[in-house]
Amino acid sequence: MPTPAAAPGAVPAERAAARARGLTKAYGTGETTVLALDAVDVDIARGRFTAVMGPSGSGKSTLMHCLAGLDTVSAGRVWLGGTEITGLRDRELTRLRRDRVGFMFQSFNLVPTLDALENITLPLDIAGRRPDRDWLDRVIDALGLRDRLKHRPAQLSGGQQQRVACARALASRPELIFADEPTGNLDSRAGLEVLGFLRDAVDRLGQTVVMVTHDPGAAAHSDLVLFLADGRIVDGMEHPTAESVLERMKRFDAIRGAYEGDGSAGAAAAAGDTARAAALPAERDPATSADGTGGATEEV
Ligand SMILES: Nc1ncnc2c1ncn2[C@@H]1O[C@H](COP(=O)(O)OP(=O)(O)OP(=O)(O)O)[C@@H](O)[C@H]1O
């Protein structure tokens, strides 16, 4: 049983699809050190849709990368299911990721020379695994891709490409799907569709999804929103709505404004970011993020 002081969303270890204790990540050394994650304790409950939100630079992508074993940690421990991944060798980590984790990124990362079906089964092919045909059929039908399987990415709309990326993430029936701004490159309708599919993946297919987003409307599709600020999980919200998430995000903006002086360019930009995110649920311009990274993680 979680104690009152437990982290938001805390669950017993056996119900956690991923878990971290004291997770700390520092980039750089000496004066240029950035503490991206500051002793984070987090539990990702199995069979739930968890959203991770927070101001630009708060550590959302870093948290996702460390939980997924895409990045090393500076201190602390991380588990995927019952397996501790901190301390695993590269090869073991690669195999574990390949077998047990699905990924969706803002840029769809499809291979242009392969058709949709080949893209969907690519991770399985690389792993030398045979797809479970029944499962694959369910995923393809759930995502409405049946009549697009022979199309190459260039012959698909952005929304269809993201649906292919979603099917690829689901194809191996992973224990956990990590989605980093999966609607970031889509118009609002296509974005809503993808969020609906992620929701269905949890409700109908029993999957576990963790999604990093800037968009309160997107976070409203989740079961639990974890709020990050300055590398720490500072709050959690069950049964979120776009309005309640937006209100919570505004409080970050207010705090930031107080630190930087009311009416400062930083405060105005931060408030503008959130307001814009709420107004345009699925359209996020990477150029508007304060550090200019736009949460883009294509390089991983
Ligand atoms: N490879 C890196 N080298 C140095 N600093 C980094 C690196 N990656 C991230 N950081 C820094 O770590 C902090 C957290 O970054 P992170 O990308 O996790 O934040 P985020 O909340 O995902 O931001 P955004 O919403 O803008 O995508 C930021 O200060 C960022 O500049």
The ligand as a MOL file (V3000), in Angstrom:
LIG
                    3D

  0  0  0     0  0            999 V3000
M  V30 BEGIN CTAB
M  V30 COUNTS 31 33 0 0 0
M  V30 BEGIN ATOM
M  V30 1 N 21.9050 15.8520 -24.3320 0
M  V30 2 C 21.8050 16.8790 -23.4810 0
M  V30 3 N 22.8770 17.5980 -23.1400 0
M  V30 4 C 22.7870 18.6120 -22.2580 0
M  V30 5 N 21.6390 19.0100 -21.6660 0
M  V30 6 C 20.5300 18.3510 -21.9860 0
M  V30 7 C 20.5410 17.2390 -22.9090 0
M  V30 8 N 19.2720 16.7630 -23.0130 0
M  V30 9 C 18.5170 17.5370 -22.2080 0
M  V30 10 N 19.2560 18.4690 -21.5920 0
M  V30 11 C 18.7840 19.4680 -20.6180 0
M  V30 12 O 18.1060 18.7790 -19.5880 0
M  V30 13 C 16.9350 19.4930 -19.2030 0
M  V30 14 C 15.7120 18.6340 -19.3890 0
M  V30 15 O 15.5480 18.4080 -20.7900 0
M  V30 16 P 14.3230 17.5850 -21.3910 0
M  V30 17 O 14.5030 17.5380 -22.8790 0
M  V30 18 O 14.1750 16.3110 -20.6600 0
M  V30 19 O 13.1030 18.5340 -21.0000 0
M  V30 20 P 11.6150 18.4870 -21.5480 0
M  V30 21 O 10.7330 18.7410 -20.3700 0
M  V30 22 O 11.3720 17.2550 -22.3300 0
M  V30 23 O 11.6500 19.7790 -22.4690 0
M  V30 24 P 10.7820 20.1600 -23.7620 0
M  V30 25 O 9.3850 20.2980 -23.2710 0
M  V30 26 O 11.3430 21.4650 -24.2080 0
M  V30 27 O 10.9560 19.0690 -24.7450 0
M  V30 28 C 16.9160 20.7680 -20.0280 0
M  V30 29 O 17.5040 21.7990 -19.2780 0
M  V30 30 C 17.7740 20.4150 -21.2210 0
M  V30 31 O 18.3730 21.5580 -21.7740 0
M  V30 END ATOM
M  V30 BEGIN BOND
M  V30 1 1 1 2
M  V30 2 1 2 3
M  V30 3 2 2 7
M  V30 4 2 3 4
M  V30 5 1 4 5
M  V30 6 2 5 6
M  V30 7 1 6 7
M  V30 8 1 6 10
M  V30 9 1 7 8
M  V30 10 2 8 9
M  V30 11 1 9 10
M  V30 12 1 10 11
M  V30 13 1 11 12
M  V30 14 1 11 30
M  V30 15 1 12 13
M  V30 16 1 13 14
M  V30 17 1 13 28
M  V30 18 1 14 15
M  V30 19 1 15 16
M  V30 20 2 16 17
M  V30 21 1 16 18
M  V30 22 1 16 19
M  V30 23 1 19 20
M  V30 24 2 20 21
M  V30 25 1 20 22
M  V30 26 1 20 23
M  V30 27 1 23 24
M  V30 28 2 24 25
M  V30 29 1 24 26
M  V30 30 1 24 27
M  V30 31 1 28 29
M  V30 32 1 28 30
M  V30 33 1 30 31
M  V30 END BOND
M  V30 END CTAB
M  END
